[in-house]
Structure formats: C-alpha cells, structure tokens
Amino acid sequence: MKKKIHILVSLALSTSLLAVTPVMAETSETETKTEQSTETKTDLAGLKYDHSLELQYADQFSVDYYEGGYALITIEGDGQFLLVPEGKEAPEGLDSDIAVIKQPLDNIYLDILPQSFTSIVGPSGCGKSTLLSIICGLLSPQKGEVVFNNDILHDNAISPRIGFMPQKDTLFEWRTIYKNVTLGLEINHLKDKEHLENVDNMLKEYGLYQFCNVHPSELSGGMRQRAALIRTLALNPDILLLDEPFSALDYQTRLEVSDDIGKIIKEQKKTAILVTHDISEAISMGDCVVILSHRPAHIKKVVNINLSIPDRTPFTSRQAPEFAGYFNEIWEDIQ
C-alpha cells in the first residue's frame, strides 16, 4: 500500500516572505571568514524571548520565537515581520518599522501520494509559499502537523528528506558547477563514492557534465536551473518542494525548463509540490491542482488533471483537448 504525506495545518505562521526564501550564504574561498555574532537576543516590546531557529549557511534570514506564540522574522534587505498568533494582538510599543502579519492560512488539509505531482495556485499573497515553508520545517504551524510516511515532522527542524527549490537558483558564482551541485553533500558530510557517482550520472544524463568546471555566470538560465535541481536531488530527498522555480526565466526558456524538470522529476520517481502563479504551468506539470482562497487561505477546490495524452510531458500536456477546459475552471475559481 502506498503511504501518504498528510499535511494538516491550521492558522500557520507566515512570513510575508511569501515571495522571499532563505538563501544559503557561504563565504568565498578568497574571503576571510567572519566570526559568528555573539549578540544576545532580548525581549521585544514586552514579549519574552524564548529561542531562535538555527539555520546553518543562511545568514540573510532568521526567526526568533517569543512566548505566547509570537515569531519575529528578519530578512536582510526586506526588514522585519512579527507573526501574531490567533486571537492575539501586536504588543504596544512595537517598533513601527516591524510589519505585523496575522493568519495567512486556515485549516489546510492535504493528502499527497508518493510519486505524484501536486500544483498549488491561489491569489497573490494568500500563503502558498508559507505552506511550503511549513512543510519543509522553516516555519511551524500554530495548530496541526505535517506527517510524512507516518512520521510527524518536528517543528523548526529542516528535514533532509525534503528538497527545496526556491525562486532563484542560488548558485554561488565563485564555485564551479560541480562544487555547486555537491554543496549539499559537502555540508551534510555525504561526499562518499555512492553519492558522488549519483551526481556524475545526473550531470551526464541532463547535459551538464561537460560544464562541471565552469562557473554559473557562463551558463544559460535553463542550465542553471537544471544544476540547481541536481544539487537538490543529490541528497536523494523523498519529496521536492518547488517555489515558483521558473519565475525568473523568459517565457520560451520557462517552457523548455519546466518540460526538462518535469521529465527529470518523473524519471527520478519523486513526489513533488509546485507553487506557481501560472495556471497553465500548474495544469501541465500537475496530477492535481490545489486552489487556495484569499487569506486566511483555505483549500477552495482540488482539480484532478486527466489529459488524453499518453506519457504526457509538461509541453505536450498543453496540446491536450481538455487543457482549455481545466484552465477556464481554475481561472474562475481562483478569482
């Protein structure tokens, strides 16, 4: 019997970060490593400091938790966001530069089968990327839980069983493509023969082996995204979370890359969840499309995609006679 991934989230903590993902940060080989900050966390406008989320290799993003369920998100270059729990208000005396965010998600329940591809769409700012952040452990729900193969994923713990592909490829320009795609293995001390052979096989199969020793700036946008996906797959995650990974590409490249990555995910027999604003992309890549409402978001509808094209790919799916009907149905429900 196939095991399901159960996602039960009620009133999830968010970051308006909805379009912002934590970016791994690493010092250049030519740079001097800076000492870790020894700054002591303090109370905030009467809220008592509890603990912080430890994020290795992510110095542009931090989460500090306070008693009562409050959380302070700090994003370098984007400011600070205070997440206010259900039934509570922002404390008096809060710095006016800190944005207050309430209740982005409400009672989300999903069952996801192994090796399936689920697309999530919804109005801008409804909490789609927040949902991915909860699933991968960057944020914790105020109520509910994420159950993966009968195991509850712990709060504030990023599971190696989950691969996360953000909007930008986040390749390090000073590292070669090979050093970029093996970075996750390096961080997790997994640069053994078996894992490295798997990386070599993927580089060869997906047309990047001859570019191992070049730097990201020398590759096209599509090639960079394939490299980013190989880096994610190198750790052999059970599930892939894709947060608008093609949004920075031009239309033609976006079609080509979504087709490539869709084929790779199917060949690797991975379970995938895609967040996108593009309805056509959601239909062409997904086995089903989950439609979220305006915030506080709940699941408005789930549309199962059945196209009369054998062995369909994201590109050929768009040629199916049923495609336009699915598009119109989702378009009407997303308004």
Secondary structure, 3 states (H helix, E strand, C coil): CCCCEEEEEEEECCCCHHHCCCCCCCCCCCCCCCCCCCCCCCCECCECEEEECCCCCCCCEEEEEECCCEEEEEECCCEEEEEECCCCCCCCCCCCCEEEEECCECCEEEEECCCCEEEEECCCCCCHHHHHHHHHCCCCEEEEEEEECCEECCCCCCCCCEEEECCCCCCCCCCCHHHHHCHHHHHCCCCCHHHHHHHHHHHHHCCCHHHCCCCHHHCCHHHHHHHHHHHHHCCCCCEEEEECCCCCCCHHHHHHHHHHHHHHHHHCCCEEEEECCCHHHHHHHCCEEEEECCCCECEEEEEECCCCCCCCCHHHHCCCCCHHHHHHHHHHHHC
